[in-house]
Structure formats: structure tokens, C-alpha cells
Amino acid sequence: MHARSDGKPTGETGLTKICIVLGKMILAKWNSSPSLKTMNNAPIQKPFRPPSRRTQFSFFSLRGNRVYLTGTFNDWSPDSIEMKGTGDGHFKQWLELPEGHHEYKFVVDDTWTADPACPHWKPNKHGSLNSIIHIPN
């Protein structure tokens, strides 16, 4: 290879950085092309993300002051996804859900309830029903 005036061989582009990955020091080389990154001369793979769909959940309740959405997609956390109220008893929320079947419920003022508008339900271990939504691929 020929050397340039700065001592760097011609044909070599990018930066080399020292990175700590899982407790080991490695050299990482970022090419000048923003779409191609390499680490130790091997392409860096993006983490696999299953296909997902933007999905709207809606609930109507005149008695509900606070409505949350919970299900298998958030490990049944009862207060992590708050539904947005429109002021007329309607509550809505959008989620990105991966393909497959997802069980869910609404938590309305601390009371867990299945979605009355959903035609697909499944009994759960608590003796009540979970609503089921299917996200196609």
C-alpha cells in the first residue's frame, strides 16, 4: 500500500476505537460509509426485531377516571401504559405490537376488566377472562 502524507495507508478509511464489550477490550473500526460498520473486520449485525404493527386499543367507560392497558406485551404491569381520555368516556392508546397472539385487559380505576368490544377471550388462572388480539404477519 502507498502511504499518504499523514502516514495513513491509502485505501484505509474510517476510525478505529477501543471498545469494551462484555468485559473484553476490542478494536472497533467504523468505515466512512454510514451504512456499513465493522467490528474486528466483521459486520455488526443489528438486533433482530420481529415485524410489528401499530395497533390502537380503545375503551369506553363513563365511570373510569383512569384507564390503563396491561397484557402479555408489558408483563401484566397494571400501571405502565395509561390510556388517553378524550373527555367523553372514550380512552385510546397506540402500541407497536409484534406479530402473534397477545392477551390483555384494561385496569379501570384499579379494577381489571376484559375488553367488552373484543370477541376473543381466554380464561385465565384467576377465574376471569383475558381479551386476545391477533397481530398478523
JOFEN-V291542 format. One record per residue. RES is the residue in one letter. SS is DSSP state (H for helix, E for strand, - for the rest). PHI is phi in radians with two decimals (* if undefined). OMEGA is omega in radians with two decimals (* if undefined). Layout:
res=<RES RES>
ss=<SS SS>
phi=<PHI PHI>
omega=<OMEGA OMEGA>
This chain:
res=<M H A R S D G K P T G E T G L T K I C I V L G K M I L A K W N S S P S L K T M N N A P I Q K P F R P P S R R T Q F S F F S L R G N R V Y L T G T F N D W S P D S I E M K G T G D G H F K Q W L E L P E G H H E Y K F V V D D T W T A D P A C P H W K P N K H G S L N S I I H I P N>
ss=<- - E - - - - - E - - - - - E E E E E E E - - E E E E E E E - - - - - - E E E - - E E - - - - - - - - E E E E E E E E E - - - - - - E E E E E H H H - - - - - - - E - E E - - - - E E E E E E E E E - E E E E E E E E E - - E E E - - - - - - - E E E - - - - - E E E E E E E - ->
phi=<* -1.54 -1.70 -1.54 -1.14 -1.56 1.53 -1.44 -1.07 -1.19 1.54 -1.69 -2.22 1.74 -2.05 -1.98 -2.23 -1.61 -2.20 -1.82 -2.18 0.89 1.37 -2.05 -1.46 -2.38 -1.67 -2.08 -1.97 -1.79 -1.27 -1.22 -1.30 -1.16 -1.55 -2.12 -2.09 -2.24 -2.27 0.91 1.14 -2.05 -1.06 -1.47 -1.54 -1.25 -1.06 -1.22 -2.13 -1.15 -0.99 -2.36 -2.27 -1.28 -2.22 -1.74 -1.89 -2.44 -2.59 -2.09 -2.79 -1.34 -1.55 -1.46 -1.62 -2.29 -2.21 -2.09 -1.91 -2.44 3.08 -1.13 -1.33 -2.34 0.96 1.04 -1.22 -1.32 -2.43 -1.62 -2.13 -1.48 -1.36 -1.63 -1.45 -1.73 1.65 -2.05 1.66 -1.63 -2.23 -2.41 -2.78 -1.80 -2.38 -1.60 -2.04 -1.24 -1.05 2.14 -1.63 -2.29 -1.63 -2.72 -2.59 -1.86 -1.97 -1.89 0.81 1.24 -1.92 -1.36 -2.50 -1.25 -1.31 -1.16 -1.57 -1.59 -1.44 -1.98 -2.26 -2.45 -1.10 -2.02 -1.26 -1.65 1.48 -2.09 -1.97 -1.86 -1.35 -2.20 -2.10 -1.92 -1.80 -1.29 -1.48>
omega=<3.07 3.11 3.04 -3.12 3.12 3.10 -3.13 3.13 3.08 -3.14 3.12 3.13 3.03 -3.09 3.03 -3.13 3.03 -3.12 3.01 3.14 3.14 3.07 3.14 3.11 3.11 3.03 3.13 -3.14 3.08 3.11 3.14 3.09 -3.10 -3.11 -3.10 3.06 3.10 3.06 -3.06 3.11 3.06 3.14 3.05 -3.14 3.02 3.10 3.13 3.05 3.11 3.11 3.13 3.12 3.04 -3.01 3.12 3.01 3.11 -3.10 3.10 3.09 3.08 -3.11 -3.03 3.02 3.10 3.14 3.11 3.08 3.13 3.14 -3.13 -3.11 3.07 3.12 3.07 3.06 -2.99 -3.07 -3.11 -3.14 -3.14 3.10 3.13 3.14 3.13 3.12 -3.12 3.13 3.12 3.09 -3.09 3.06 3.08 3.06 2.94 -3.13 3.06 3.13 3.12 3.13 3.11 3.05 -3.12 3.03 2.99 3.04 -3.06 -3.09 3.10 3.09 3.14 -3.13 3.04 3.13 -3.11 -3.14 -3.11 -3.13 -3.07 -3.13 3.12 3.08 3.09 -3.07 3.13 3.12 3.08 -3.08 2.96 3.02 -3.13 3.03 3.11 3.07 -3.12 3.11 *>
